[in-house]
């Protein structure tokens, strides 16, 4: 937490976001053991949710009702996300990297912070 605060004080907003996003590939590779996850987009979204739960202490699940959404009951980074939206963007990049298609963070950073990532499978040519 303190490290992100120090970076935030030393860097401009876009520089901090860039730095946090750059961590996503390494973290995604580490969490997925360097393997490309097989299967359809929804199966990879479920795997991403499980990886976040297991390794980051997130409490997420996957919903599907026309779109695929990874939604959390809370946020493991809540102490930071209220001050630094870049962490949500880093997690967005992590989810995109693991699932293999673009994701968009739709996190709630208000009273009870909760993770949320919408998977944009419709823009890809990959089966859902």
C-alpha positions in Angstrom: 0.0 0.0 0.0 2.7 2.4 0.9 4.7 1.7 -2.2 1.7 2.6 -4.4 1.3 5.8 -2.4 5.0 6.7 -3.0 4.7 6.0 -6.7 1.5 8.1 -6.8 3.3 11.1 -5.2 6.3 10.8 -7.6 4.5 10.1 -10.9 1.9 11.8 -12.9 -1.5 10.0 -13.1 -1.0 8.5 -16.5 2.6 7.4 -15.5 1.3 5.5 -12.5 -1.5 3.8 -14.5 1.1 2.8 -17.1 3.4 1.4 -14.5 0.5 -0.6 -12.8 -0.7 -1.9 -16.2 2.8 -3.1 -17.1 2.8 -5.4 -14.1 -0.2 -7.3 -15.5 1.6 -9.5 -17.9 4.1 -10.8 -15.4 1.5 -11.4 -12.8 -0.8 -13.1 -15.4 2.0 -15.4 -16.5 2.8 -16.2 -12.9 -0.8 -16.9 -11.9 -1.5 -19.0 -14.9 1.9 -20.8 -14.7 2.8 -19.4 -18.0 0.2 -21.4 -19.8 -2.4 -20.1 -22.3 -5.7 -21.2 -20.8 -7.7 -23.5 -23.1 -11.3 -23.4 -23.9 -14.0 -20.9 -24.7 -14.0 -17.4 -23.4 -16.4 -18.2 -20.6 -14.3 -21.1 -19.4 -11.2 -18.9 -19.4 -13.1 -16.2 -17.5 -14.0 -18.8 -14.9 -10.4 -19.8 -14.7 -9.3 -16.2 -14.3 -11.9 -15.7 -11.5 -10.6 -18.8 -9.8 -7.0 -17.6 -10.1 -7.9 -14.3 -8.6 -9.7 -16.0 -5.7 -6.9 -18.4 -5.0 -3.9 -16.1 -5.4 -5.2 -12.6 -4.6 -7.8 -13.4 -2.0 -10.6 -12.1 -4.2 -14.2 -13.4 -3.8 -15.3 -13.4 -7.4 -17.7 -15.4 -9.5 -18.7 -15.3 -13.2 -22.1 -14.2 -14.4 -23.3 -14.6 -17.9 -26.5 -12.9 -19.2 -25.7 -11.7 -22.7 -22.2 -10.8 -21.6 -19.6 -12.3 -19.3 -18.8 -10.5 -16.1 -16.4 -11.4 -13.3 -18.0 -9.9 -10.2 -16.6 -9.7 -6.7 -18.3 -9.8 -3.3 -15.5 -7.4 -2.2 -12.2 -6.1 -3.3 -8.8 -7.5 -2.1 -7.2 -4.1 -2.9 -9.9 -2.0 -1.3 -7.4 -0.1 0.9 -5.9 1.3 -2.4 -8.5 1.3 -5.1 -10.4 4.3 -3.7 -7.3 6.4 -4.0 -5.7 4.8 -7.0 -8.0 3.7 -9.9 -4.9 2.5 -11.6 -5.0 -0.6 -9.6 -8.4 -1.5 -11.0 -6.9 -0.9 -14.5 -4.0 -3.1 -13.7 -6.4 -5.9 -12.7 -8.4 -5.2 -15.9 -5.2 -5.8 -17.8 -4.5 -8.9 -15.8 -8.0 -10.3 -16.6 -7.6 -9.4 -20.3 -4.2 -11.2 -20.4 -5.5 -14.4 -18.7 -8.8 -14.5 -20.7 -7.2 -13.6 -24.0 -9.8 -11.0 -25.0 -10.4 -7.4 -23.8 -11.9 -6.8 -20.4 -13.3 -3.5 -19.0 -13.2 -2.8 -15.3 -16.6 -1.8 -13.9 -15.5 -1.9 -10.3 -17.4 -0.2 -7.5 -15.1 2.0 -5.4 -17.7 3.6 -3.2 -18.8 2.5 0.3 -18.2 -1.2 -0.1 -15.6 -1.7 -2.9 -16.3 -4.6 -5.2 -14.3 -5.9 -8.2 -16.1 -6.1 -11.6 -14.7 -7.0 -15.0 -16.8 -7.2 -18.2 -15.4 -9.6 -20.8 -15.8 -8.2 -24.3 -15.9 -11.5 -26.2 -18.3 -10.1 -28.8 -15.4 -8.0 -30.2 -13.3 -11.1 -30.7 -13.7 -13.9 -33.2 -13.4 -16.4 -30.4 -16.4 -18.5 -29.3 -18.0 -17.6 -26.0 
